[in-house]
Amino acid sequence: MPISRLSTAAWSIAAMTGALLAGCSGSVSIGNTDPELSADKPATTVGKKLAAMTGQPVPDVTCPGDLAGKAGTTTRCTLTAGDGSTVGVTVTVTSVDGSRINFDIEADDTASPAPS
């Protein structure tokens, strides 16, 4: 019976997803009176946390727009692996303390395959 092997890229995205599913959170301080994160801040935080947790290079993460600093607000970001496969990532604001926005990060259970 043949044993299937994950490609390096598939393993990387599986490891990243597992790290996110294990629970991850972050926070970012901002300097305005109306707390809001520009789209690049959660994307950068997600990428850096994943790289630190998995020992892999920082993955490409994009978020569609700014995230309001209000507990319960969410945005959907996309993590793209080196082989082009993607994983959806939900970023949810958990609390706001002055100019500090705290959020949780959770990845989808499965990745979408790379486009052909």
N, C-alpha and C positions, 0 to 999 in steps of 0.2 A: 504494500500500500504506500503510495508516494506521500511524502510530507511536504505540504506547501510552505513556502518561505516568504516572508514579507520583504519587499524591496526596502532599501535604506530609507527612501522617501516615505513609504507607507509606514515603516516602523517609526520614523520621526513624528509623523502626524498622529499616529496612535499614541505615542509617548506623550506628546503635547496635549492631546485630548484627555488622556488619563490624568495628567497633572491638573488640568482645569476642572475635571469632574471631581477630583479629590477635594476641591474647595480652594478658592483663592479669593483674596480681596486686596483692595488697594485704596489709596487716598491721594488726593492732589490738592495742594493749596493754591488758591487763586487770589487775585488782588482787587476784585471789584465788589460793589455792594450787592449786585444781583448775581448770586453764585451760578456759574454756568461753565461747563468744560467744553473747550473747542474740541472738535472731532479727533484731532491728533493726540490729545492728552490721554484718553482711555486707550487708544490704539497703541501708543508708546508704552504705557504701563503694562498692558496685557502682554505685548511682545517681550519686554524686559523680564517680567515675572516668569514667563514660560521658559525663556532662555536660562534663567537662573535655576529653575526647578528641574530642567531636563538636561542641562549641560550641552544643549544644542545652540547653534547660532540664533540670533534674534529673528523670529519669523516675520513675514510680511502680514501685518494686520491693518485693516482699514475699517473705519466707522463712517456711517453715512452723513452724520451731522453733529451739531453741538448737543450736549446733554445738560438739561436743566438741573440745577442743584436743588432738587426737591426729593425727599425720601419716596421711594416707589417708582420714580421715573426710570425707564429702561431705554436702551438702544441695542440694536443688533449689529455686531461687527462681524467681519469675515477674516479668518486666518487662512492664508494660502501657503501650502507647502511647496517645496522646490519642484515637485513633479506636477504642480498645477491643481492638485486636489484641494478642496476647501472644507473648512469646518465653520459652522456658524457659532458665534460667541455672544451670549447675552450679558450686558453690563447693566447692573441694577444699583441705583443710588440707595444706600442703606441709611445714611444720616448726613446731616450737614452741621458742622460746628464752626460758625463764623465763616471764614473763607476756605475752610477745609471740607472737601466733599469726599465722603467714604463710599466705596462701592464694592459689590461682589461681582465675581466673574464666573460664568458657567458655560461650558461648551456643550454643543449638541452631542448626542450619543454616537452618531455616525458621521463619517466624512462623505462628501460628494466626490465622485471620481473626477480626474482631470478631463478636460474636454479633449475629444479625439482630434 
